[in-house]
């Protein structure tokens, strides 16, 4: 089982971000620590006898959490569930020098993997993305992280407006040379409700041409594979054994608990959603001991569909026979769509394991919409 802990606060809101993140003048750290521990205890009472294989502090900007809060949550989690011997404990961090100064204390609290939001290795791009750090500061934070944590990954955003293949190739080569075992490489997506979405509507932001973005996607996969960090998911690349175990829990549709504002979970066949606004979540926890807004049992068809939609993001694909045993649903995919997509080179099947090919990953949403039987 996996555990996700959401910290919703950021120093500023990035123009491309649609995550549940909020800027506040001040945060009552003691109140937040108490509330998170209460939300944690509620989930523990419902899942006795399970061990945690991974914990992920996401946000927002969890590196703004006091290290003592991180330590208190990890101590409570180990007491409630127990840890698998090789548990992966990840914390997302901004690559500022201020937050890097906390890395040693965060590691001492029990975190053994950090995910840095570098986002670009080009100062002009960082200004466009309105990041608070520059390349020099980001690389400094990365060096500190690599000296402190067992495992380090970082994010980059590519397919930025007017980005050339040559510029991205240089940036990606530099990223690979930095020597981390994992890279998350995301194409810039204009999400509804973000500042970039408003800019796009006004015409002040022009997205990269889709064909050029597709070329960058294919070049990215080729470059990382050649460097020994092949794609194991649409946007994630890793050396063997360095894949994110926490994210694999999502994509392999294992149970995961979500606490904190807006956190989602899949627990014992039910979907849970916490209150999204931080203040509403706090009030709910104070009143009931947990922050849950929605808790719905999922029918077997819903679980099978979710498992397919998540699992087909992975290079390993999905074992259909195993999924049928788990859910009792046998008719999972449209055979005509499977034949058509296979003919187009977007899908392969080996016995009961079905996989989306690299060509299909370029059009993953369309492939899934065509292939998966949802009703």
ZADOVEX-742861 format. One record per residue (C-alpha): residue in one letter; x, y, z; residue number from 0. Coordinates in nm, 3 decimals. Layout:
# residues N
+------+---------+---------+---------+-------+
: roke :       X :       Y :       Z : tilum :
+------+---------+---------+---------+-------+
:    a :       X :       Y :       Z :   NUM :
...
+------+---------+---------+---------+-------+
# end
This chain:
# residues 375
+------+---------+---------+---------+-------+
: roke :       X :       Y :       Z : tilum :
+------+---------+---------+---------+-------+
:    x :   0.000 :   0.000 :   0.000 :     0 :
:    x :   0.111 :   0.358 :  -0.068 :     1 :
:    x :   0.049 :   0.684 :   0.116 :     2 :
:    x :   0.023 :   1.032 :  -0.034 :     3 :
:    x :   0.046 :   1.342 :   0.188 :     4 :
:    x :  -0.055 :   1.675 :   0.033 :     5 :
:    x :   0.096 :   2.006 :   0.145 :     6 :
:    x :  -0.100 :   2.275 :  -0.044 :     7 :
:    x :   0.111 :   2.587 :   0.006 :     8 :
:    x :   0.350 :   2.758 :  -0.234 :     9 :
:    x :   0.547 :   3.083 :  -0.228 :    10 :
:    x :   0.383 :   3.179 :  -0.560 :    11 :
:    x :   0.149 :   3.022 :  -0.816 :    12 :
:    x :   0.318 :   2.916 :  -1.140 :    13 :
:    x :   0.125 :   3.017 :  -1.455 :    14 :
:    x :   0.111 :   2.660 :  -1.592 :    15 :
:    x :   0.009 :   2.488 :  -1.267 :    16 :
:    x :  -0.341 :   2.346 :  -1.211 :    17 :
:    x :  -0.247 :   2.150 :  -0.897 :    18 :
:    x :  -0.415 :   2.219 :  -0.565 :    19 :
:    x :  -0.167 :   2.485 :  -0.453 :    20 :
:    x :  -0.231 :   2.807 :  -0.264 :    21 :
:    x :  -0.038 :   3.115 :  -0.155 :    22 :
:    x :  -0.096 :   3.228 :   0.204 :    23 :
:    x :   0.064 :   3.509 :   0.405 :    24 :
:    x :   0.113 :   3.276 :   0.699 :    25 :
:    x :   0.053 :   2.913 :   0.795 :    26 :
:    x :  -0.020 :   2.789 :   1.147 :    27 :
:    x :   0.234 :   2.508 :   1.141 :    28 :
:    x :   0.124 :   2.350 :   1.468 :    29 :
:    x :  -0.240 :   2.338 :   1.357 :    30 :
:    x :  -0.145 :   2.184 :   1.025 :    31 :
:    x :   0.075 :   1.920 :   1.184 :    32 :
:    x :  -0.206 :   1.823 :   1.423 :    33 :
:    x :  -0.464 :   1.807 :   1.144 :    34 :
:    x :  -0.246 :   1.597 :   0.913 :    35 :
:    x :  -0.175 :   1.353 :   1.196 :    36 :
:    x :  -0.550 :   1.324 :   1.261 :    37 :
:    x :  -0.628 :   1.264 :   0.892 :    38 :
:    x :  -0.353 :   1.002 :   0.888 :    39 :
:    x :  -0.492 :   0.824 :   1.194 :    40 :
:    x :  -0.837 :   0.803 :   1.033 :    41 :
:    x :  -0.699 :   0.615 :   0.733 :    42 :
:    x :  -0.491 :   0.390 :   0.957 :    43 :
:    x :  -0.798 :   0.281 :   1.153 :    44 :
:    x :  -0.957 :   0.162 :   0.828 :    45 :
:    x :  -0.655 :  -0.029 :   0.696 :    46 :
:    x :  -0.512 :  -0.244 :   0.977 :    47 :
:    x :  -0.254 :  -0.505 :   0.901 :    48 :
:    x :  -0.112 :  -0.334 :   0.592 :    49 :
:    x :   0.247 :  -0.220 :   0.539 :    50 :
:    x :   0.350 :   0.088 :   0.346 :    51 :
:    x :   0.577 :   0.039 :   0.046 :    52 :
:    x :   0.598 :   0.409 :  -0.039 :    53 :
:    x :   0.516 :   0.755 :   0.095 :    54 :
:    x :   0.501 :   1.067 :  -0.121 :    55 :
:    x :   0.489 :   1.425 :   0.007 :    56 :
:    x :   0.337 :   1.625 :  -0.280 :    57 :
:    x :   0.200 :   1.973 :  -0.328 :    58 :
:    x :   0.209 :   2.259 :  -0.340 :    59 :
:    x :   0.565 :   2.277 :  -0.214 :    60 :
:    x :   0.630 :   2.019 :   0.060 :    61 :
:    x :   0.988 :   2.140 :   0.104 :    62 :
:    x :   0.826 :   2.439 :   0.280 :    63 :
:    x :   0.707 :   2.200 :   0.553 :    64 :
:    x :   0.907 :   2.219 :   0.876 :    65 :
:    x :   1.130 :   1.909 :   0.897 :    66 :
:    x :   0.978 :   1.834 :   1.237 :    67 :
:    x :   0.636 :   1.800 :   1.071 :    68 :
:    x :   0.782 :   1.558 :   0.816 :    69 :
:    x :   0.939 :   1.360 :   1.099 :    70 :
:    x :   0.616 :   1.353 :   1.302 :    71 :
:    x :   0.416 :   1.224 :   1.006 :    72 :
:    x :   0.670 :   0.953 :   0.924 :    73 :
:    x :   0.690 :   0.842 :   1.286 :    74 :
:    x :   0.311 :   0.818 :   1.303 :    75 :
:    x :   0.289 :   0.633 :   0.970 :    76 :
:    x :   0.542 :   0.373 :   1.081 :    77 :
:    x :   0.359 :   0.328 :   1.412 :    78 :
:    x :   0.019 :   0.288 :   1.240 :    79 :
:    x :   0.118 :   0.055 :   0.956 :    80 :
:    x :   0.482 :  -0.046 :   0.964 :    81 :
:    x :   0.721 :   0.007 :   0.674 :    82 :
:    x :   0.833 :  -0.238 :   0.407 :    83 :
:    x :   1.209 :  -0.298 :   0.447 :    84 :
:    x :   1.294 :  -0.099 :   0.134 :    85 :
:    x :   1.026 :   0.171 :   0.166 :    86 :
:    x :   1.059 :   0.465 :  -0.073 :    87 :
:    x :   0.985 :   0.804 :   0.090 :    88 :
:    x :   0.977 :   1.092 :  -0.159 :    89 :
:    x :   0.937 :   1.465 :  -0.103 :    90 :
:    x :   0.883 :   1.722 :  -0.378 :    91 :
:    x :   1.107 :   2.026 :  -0.343 :    92 :
:    x :   1.169 :   2.360 :  -0.506 :    93 :
:    x :   1.534 :   2.409 :  -0.603 :    94 :
:    x :   1.587 :   2.730 :  -0.408 :    95 :
:    x :   1.891 :   2.777 :  -0.186 :    96 :
:    x :   1.663 :   2.844 :   0.112 :    97 :
:    x :   1.486 :   2.511 :   0.075 :    98 :
:    x :   1.808 :   2.326 :  -0.011 :    99 :
:    x :   1.938 :   2.433 :   0.330 :   100 :
:    x :   1.667 :   2.212 :   0.483 :   101 :
:    x :   1.756 :   1.901 :   0.284 :   102 :
:    x :   1.982 :   1.749 :   0.551 :   103 :
:    x :   1.711 :   1.787 :   0.816 :   104 :
:    x :   1.449 :   1.643 :   0.581 :   105 :
:    x :   1.673 :   1.343 :   0.513 :   106 :
:    x :   1.730 :   1.301 :   0.885 :   107 :
:    x :   1.351 :   1.292 :   0.929 :   108 :
:    x :   1.341 :   0.981 :   0.707 :   109 :
:    x :   1.298 :   1.102 :   0.348 :   110 :
:    x :   1.522 :   0.899 :   0.115 :   111 :
:    x :   1.420 :   1.034 :  -0.226 :   112 :
:    x :   1.365 :   1.391 :  -0.343 :   113 :
:    x :   1.194 :   1.521 :  -0.657 :   114 :
:    x :   1.322 :   1.863 :  -0.762 :   115 :
:    x :   1.114 :   2.103 :  -0.972 :   116 :
:    x :   1.398 :   2.236 :  -1.187 :   117 :
:    x :   1.156 :   2.268 :  -1.485 :   118 :
:    x :   1.423 :   2.407 :  -1.722 :   119 :
:    x :   1.800 :   2.440 :  -1.759 :   120 :
:    x :   1.772 :   2.771 :  -1.943 :   121 :
:    x :   1.732 :   3.106 :  -1.767 :   122 :
:    x :   1.505 :   3.255 :  -2.033 :   123 :
:    x :   1.276 :   2.953 :  -2.007 :   124 :
:    x :   1.270 :   2.980 :  -1.627 :   125 :
:    x :   1.163 :   3.344 :  -1.658 :   126 :
:    x :   0.889 :   3.242 :  -1.903 :   127 :
:    x :   0.770 :   2.977 :  -1.658 :   128 :
:    x :   0.794 :   3.237 :  -1.378 :   129 :
:    x :   1.008 :   3.017 :  -1.160 :   130 :
:    x :   1.170 :   3.182 :  -0.857 :   131 :
:    x :   1.514 :   3.025 :  -0.920 :   132 :
:    x :   1.768 :   3.056 :  -1.199 :   133 :
:    x :   1.982 :   2.779 :  -1.349 :   134 :
:    x :   2.275 :   2.843 :  -1.115 :   135 :
:    x :   2.059 :   2.819 :  -0.805 :   136 :
:    x :   1.878 :   2.512 :  -0.937 :   137 :
:    x :   2.200 :   2.325 :  -1.009 :   138 :
:    x :   2.329 :   2.419 :  -0.666 :   139 :
:    x :   2.019 :   2.272 :  -0.503 :   140 :
:    x :   2.055 :   1.959 :  -0.714 :   141 :
:    x :   2.414 :   1.914 :  -0.599 :   142 :
:    x :   2.305 :   1.946 :  -0.235 :   143 :
:    x :   2.024 :   1.695 :  -0.292 :   144 :
:    x :   2.260 :   1.445 :  -0.454 :   145 :
:    x :   2.494 :   1.471 :  -0.155 :   146 :
:    x :   2.214 :   1.412 :   0.097 :   147 :
:    x :   1.950 :   1.176 :  -0.047 :   148 :
:    x :   1.985 :   0.817 :  -0.165 :   149 :
:    x :   1.781 :   0.886 :  -0.478 :   150 :
:    x :   1.715 :   1.209 :  -0.670 :   151 :
:    x :   1.489 :   1.291 :  -0.963 :   152 :
:    x :   1.397 :   1.620 :  -1.125 :   153 :
:    x :   1.133 :   1.759 :  -1.360 :   154 :
:    x :   1.179 :   1.942 :  -1.688 :   155 :
:    x :   0.910 :   2.101 :  -1.906 :   156 :
:    x :   0.972 :   2.094 :  -2.280 :   157 :
:    x :   0.779 :   2.169 :  -2.600 :   158 :
:    x :   0.776 :   2.528 :  -2.485 :   159 :
:    x :   0.668 :   2.796 :  -2.737 :   160 :
:    x :   0.924 :   2.828 :  -3.019 :   161 :
:    x :   1.157 :   2.569 :  -2.863 :   162 :
:    x :   1.378 :   2.421 :  -3.134 :   163 :
:    x :   1.485 :   2.056 :  -3.150 :   164 :
:    x :   1.848 :   2.165 :  -3.119 :   165 :
:    x :   1.784 :   2.369 :  -2.805 :   166 :
:    x :   1.591 :   2.088 :  -2.638 :   167 :
:    x :   1.854 :   1.831 :  -2.734 :   168 :
:    x :   2.125 :   2.042 :  -2.568 :   169 :
:    x :   1.913 :   2.088 :  -2.256 :   170 :
:    x :   1.825 :   1.720 :  -2.237 :   171 :
:    x :   2.189 :   1.617 :  -2.285 :   172 :
:    x :   2.284 :   1.845 :  -1.996 :   173 :
:    x :   2.007 :   1.695 :  -1.781 :   174 :
:    x :   2.126 :   1.339 :  -1.847 :   175 :
:    x :   2.486 :   1.437 :  -1.771 :   176 :
:    x :   2.381 :   1.552 :  -1.422 :   177 :
:    x :   2.368 :   1.185 :  -1.329 :   178 :
:    x :   2.034 :   1.127 :  -1.159 :   179 :
:    x :   1.871 :   0.786 :  -1.190 :   180 :
:    x :   1.531 :   0.925 :  -1.285 :   181 :
:    x :   1.393 :   1.209 :  -1.498 :   182 :
:    x :   1.036 :   1.335 :  -1.536 :   183 :
:    x :   1.006 :   1.509 :  -1.874 :   184 :
:    x :   0.671 :   1.674 :  -1.939 :   185 :
:    x :   0.545 :   1.846 :  -2.249 :   186 :
:    x :   0.402 :   2.188 :  -2.169 :   187 :
:    x :   0.025 :   2.151 :  -2.149 :   188 :
:    x :  -0.210 :   2.447 :  -2.123 :   189 :
:    x :  -0.448 :   2.349 :  -1.845 :   190 :
:    x :  -0.789 :   2.509 :  -1.791 :   191 :
:    x :  -0.799 :   2.764 :  -1.513 :   192 :
:    x :  -0.429 :   2.853 :  -1.530 :   193 :
:    x :  -0.276 :   3.187 :  -1.621 :   194 :
:    x :  -0.128 :   3.031 :  -1.934 :   195 :
:    x :  -0.479 :   2.928 :  -2.042 :   196 :
:    x :  -0.588 :   3.291 :  -2.016 :   197 :
:    x :  -0.280 :   3.402 :  -2.211 :   198 :
:    x :  -0.354 :   3.144 :  -2.482 :   199 :
:    x :  -0.711 :   3.269 :  -2.517 :   200 :
:    x :  -0.584 :   3.625 :  -2.551 :   201 :
:    x :  -0.329 :   3.518 :  -2.810 :   202 :
:    x :  -0.030 :   3.629 :  -2.606 :   203 :
:    x :   0.088 :   3.268 :  -2.570 :   204 :
:    x :   0.116 :   3.046 :  -2.878 :   205 :
:    x :   0.162 :   2.674 :  -2.812 :   206 :
:    x :   0.426 :   2.483 :  -3.001 :   207 :
:    x :   0.296 :   2.321 :  -3.319 :   208 :
:    x :   0.172 :   1.967 :  -3.235 :   209 :
:    x :   0.387 :   1.805 :  -3.505 :   210 :
:    x :   0.698 :   1.974 :  -3.366 :   211 :
:    x :   0.599 :   1.868 :  -3.016 :   212 :
:    x :   0.561 :   1.509 :  -3.140 :   213 :
:    x :   0.910 :   1.523 :  -3.290 :   214 :
:    x :   1.047 :   1.638 :  -2.955 :   215 :
:    x :   0.865 :   1.354 :  -2.777 :   216 :
:    x :   1.020 :   1.093 :  -3.006 :   217 :
:    x :   1.366 :   1.252 :  -2.980 :   218 :
:    x :   1.335 :   1.256 :  -2.601 :   219 :
:    x :   1.262 :   0.884 :  -2.588 :   220 :
:    x :   1.551 :   0.805 :  -2.820 :   221 :
:    x :   1.799 :   1.020 :  -2.628 :   222 :
:    x :   1.705 :   0.886 :  -2.282 :   223 :
:    x :   1.700 :   0.523 :  -2.401 :   224 :
:    x :   2.048 :   0.562 :  -2.548 :   225 :
:    x :   2.166 :   0.703 :  -2.214 :   226 :
:    x :   2.028 :   0.408 :  -2.017 :   227 :
:    x :   1.719 :   0.589 :  -1.884 :   228 :
:    x :   1.442 :   0.445 :  -2.103 :   229 :
:    x :   1.083 :   0.563 :  -2.072 :   230 :
:    x :   0.883 :   0.338 :  -1.841 :   231 :
:    x :   0.577 :   0.565 :  -1.853 :   232 :
:    x :   0.461 :   0.838 :  -2.091 :   233 :
:    x :   0.672 :   1.111 :  -1.928 :   234 :
:    x :   0.899 :   0.925 :  -1.687 :   235 :
:    x :   1.242 :   0.781 :  -1.757 :   236 :
:    x :   1.468 :   0.581 :  -1.528 :   237 :
:    x :   1.768 :   0.358 :  -1.495 :   238 :
:    x :   1.679 :  -0.004 :  -1.412 :   239 :
:    x :   1.557 :  -0.021 :  -1.051 :   240 :
:    x :   1.520 :   0.357 :  -1.022 :   241 :
:    x :   1.154 :   0.384 :  -1.125 :   242 :
:    x :   0.926 :   0.571 :  -0.887 :   243 :
:    x :   0.770 :   0.297 :  -0.674 :   244 :
:    x :   0.504 :   0.536 :  -0.552 :   245 :
:    x :   0.387 :   0.633 :  -0.899 :   246 :
:    x :   0.401 :   0.269 :  -1.004 :   247 :
:    x :   0.149 :   0.201 :  -0.726 :   248 :
:    x :  -0.090 :   0.441 :  -0.902 :   249 :
:    x :  -0.024 :   0.309 :  -1.250 :   250 :
:    x :  -0.046 :  -0.056 :  -1.141 :   251 :
:    x :  -0.369 :   0.027 :  -0.956 :   252 :
:    x :  -0.260 :  -0.078 :  -0.611 :   253 :
:    x :  -0.425 :   0.064 :  -0.299 :   254 :
:    x :  -0.309 :   0.413 :  -0.202 :   255 :
:    x :  -0.425 :   0.644 :   0.072 :   256 :
:    x :  -0.444 :   1.020 :   0.024 :   257 :
:    x :  -0.446 :   1.271 :   0.310 :   258 :
:    x :  -0.435 :   1.649 :   0.313 :   259 :
:    x :  -0.637 :   1.904 :   0.110 :   260 :
:    x :  -0.766 :   1.773 :  -0.222 :   261 :
:    x :  -0.588 :   1.437 :  -0.190 :   262 :
:    x :  -0.740 :   1.138 :  -0.372 :   263 :
:    x :  -0.718 :   0.777 :  -0.261 :   264 :
:    x :  -0.818 :   0.429 :  -0.367 :   265 :
:    x :  -0.881 :   0.227 :  -0.054 :   266 :
:    x :  -1.034 :  -0.123 :  -0.040 :   267 :
:    x :  -1.238 :  -0.070 :  -0.355 :   268 :
:    x :  -1.354 :   0.283 :  -0.266 :   269 :
:    x :  -1.255 :   0.623 :  -0.404 :   270 :
:    x :  -1.182 :   0.895 :  -0.150 :   271 :
:    x :  -1.145 :   1.269 :  -0.208 :   272 :
:    x :  -1.050 :   1.523 :   0.059 :   273 :
:    x :  -1.183 :   1.879 :   0.076 :   274 :
:    x :  -0.977 :   2.086 :  -0.166 :   275 :
:    x :  -0.961 :   2.433 :  -0.010 :   276 :
:    x :  -0.713 :   2.429 :   0.281 :   277 :
:    x :  -0.943 :   2.614 :   0.519 :   278 :
:    x :  -1.236 :   2.383 :   0.443 :   279 :
:    x :  -1.018 :   2.078 :   0.494 :   280 :
:    x :  -0.899 :   2.210 :   0.831 :   281 :
:    x :  -1.258 :   2.272 :   0.944 :   282 :
:    x :  -1.363 :   1.924 :   0.837 :   283 :
:    x :  -1.074 :   1.761 :   1.025 :   284 :
:    x :  -1.153 :   1.965 :   1.337 :   285 :
:    x :  -1.518 :   1.855 :   1.320 :   286 :
:    x :  -1.481 :   1.487 :   1.225 :   287 :
:    x :  -1.116 :   1.384 :   1.263 :   288 :
:    x :  -1.066 :   1.352 :   0.886 :   289 :
:    x :  -1.079 :   1.569 :   0.574 :   290 :
:    x :  -1.292 :   1.343 :   0.352 :   291 :
:    x :  -1.548 :   1.511 :   0.126 :   292 :
:    x :  -1.633 :   1.212 :  -0.097 :   293 :
:    x :  -1.608 :   0.839 :  -0.021 :   294 :
:    x :  -1.765 :   0.621 :  -0.288 :   295 :
:    x :  -1.746 :   0.245 :  -0.345 :   296 :
:    x :  -1.639 :   0.165 :  -0.699 :   297 :
:    x :  -1.820 :  -0.096 :  -0.905 :   298 :
:    x :  -1.606 :  -0.369 :  -1.064 :   299 :
:    x :  -1.643 :  -0.210 :  -1.409 :   300 :
:    x :  -1.521 :   0.126 :  -1.275 :   301 :
:    x :  -1.220 :  -0.035 :  -1.111 :   302 :
:    x :  -1.135 :  -0.232 :  -1.425 :   303 :
:    x :  -1.161 :   0.080 :  -1.640 :   304 :
:    x :  -0.945 :   0.286 :  -1.406 :   305 :
:    x :  -0.685 :   0.010 :  -1.391 :   306 :
:    x :  -0.667 :  -0.009 :  -1.770 :   307 :
:    x :  -0.649 :   0.368 :  -1.817 :   308 :
:    x :  -0.366 :   0.389 :  -1.565 :   309 :
:    x :  -0.180 :   0.073 :  -1.663 :   310 :
:    x :  -0.165 :   0.145 :  -2.034 :   311 :
:    x :   0.043 :   0.454 :  -1.955 :   312 :
:    x :   0.324 :   0.214 :  -1.865 :   313 :
:    x :   0.568 :   0.066 :  -2.111 :   314 :
:    x :   0.504 :  -0.273 :  -1.949 :   315 :
:    x :   0.134 :  -0.252 :  -2.034 :   316 :
:    x :  -0.143 :  -0.450 :  -1.862 :   317 :
:    x :  -0.198 :  -0.821 :  -1.803 :   318 :
:    x :  -0.565 :  -0.855 :  -1.900 :   319 :
:    x :  -0.607 :  -1.198 :  -1.743 :   320 :
:    x :  -0.476 :  -1.070 :  -1.409 :   321 :
:    x :  -0.706 :  -0.768 :  -1.429 :   322 :
:    x :  -1.006 :  -0.993 :  -1.495 :   323 :
:    x :  -0.919 :  -1.203 :  -1.192 :   324 :
:    x :  -0.899 :  -0.887 :  -0.978 :   325 :
:    x :  -1.225 :  -0.730 :  -1.095 :   326 :
:    x :  -1.435 :  -1.011 :  -1.243 :   327 :
:    x :  -1.475 :  -0.810 :  -1.566 :   328 :
:    x :  -1.380 :  -1.003 :  -1.879 :   329 :
:    x :  -1.481 :  -0.765 :  -2.159 :   330 :
:    x :  -1.229 :  -0.487 :  -2.108 :   331 :
:    x :  -1.130 :  -0.377 :  -2.457 :   332 :
:    x :  -1.301 :  -0.334 :  -2.792 :   333 :
:    x :  -1.164 :  -0.612 :  -3.020 :   334 :
:    x :  -1.227 :  -0.409 :  -3.337 :   335 :
:    x :  -1.042 :  -0.113 :  -3.193 :   336 :
:    x :  -0.758 :  -0.339 :  -3.082 :   337 :
:    x :  -0.724 :  -0.483 :  -3.434 :   338 :
:    x :  -0.733 :  -0.136 :  -3.593 :   339 :
:    x :  -0.480 :   0.011 :  -3.350 :   340 :
:    x :  -0.252 :  -0.290 :  -3.388 :   341 :
:    x :  -0.260 :  -0.251 :  -3.766 :   342 :
:    x :  -0.164 :   0.115 :  -3.720 :   343 :
:    x :   0.134 :   0.016 :  -3.504 :   344 :
:    x :  -0.005 :   0.176 :  -3.189 :   345 :
:    x :  -0.074 :  -0.139 :  -2.991 :   346 :
:    x :   0.083 :  -0.479 :  -2.934 :   347 :
:    x :  -0.028 :  -0.791 :  -2.750 :   348 :
:    x :   0.179 :  -1.081 :  -2.621 :   349 :
:    x :  -0.056 :  -1.350 :  -2.487 :   350 :
:    x :  -0.268 :  -1.161 :  -2.231 :   351 :
:    x :  -0.038 :  -0.859 :  -2.192 :   352 :
:    x :  -0.142 :  -0.558 :  -2.398 :   353 :
:    x :   0.087 :  -0.259 :  -2.452 :   354 :
:    x :   0.071 :   0.080 :  -2.616 :   355 :
:    x :   0.370 :   0.126 :  -2.848 :   356 :
:    x :   0.586 :   0.442 :  -2.851 :   357 :
:    x :   0.392 :   0.553 :  -3.160 :   358 :
:    x :   0.067 :   0.503 :  -2.970 :   359 :
:    x :   0.197 :   0.698 :  -2.669 :   360 :
:    x :   0.202 :   1.006 :  -2.892 :   361 :
:    x :  -0.178 :   0.981 :  -2.914 :   362 :
:    x :  -0.242 :   0.806 :  -2.584 :   363 :
:    x :  -0.568 :   0.981 :  -2.491 :   364 :
:    x :  -0.720 :   0.904 :  -2.830 :   365 :
:    x :  -0.596 :   0.543 :  -2.817 :   366 :
:    x :  -0.749 :   0.486 :  -2.474 :   367 :
:    x :  -1.079 :   0.649 :  -2.570 :   368 :
:    x :  -1.103 :   0.415 :  -2.871 :   369 :
:    x :  -0.982 :   0.097 :  -2.701 :   370 :
:    x :  -1.127 :   0.077 :  -2.349 :   371 :
:    x :  -1.485 :  -0.036 :  -2.294 :   372 :
:    x :  -1.618 :   0.189 :  -2.017 :   373 :
:    x :  -1.982 :   0.075 :  -1.993 :   374 :
+------+---------+---------+---------+-------+
# end
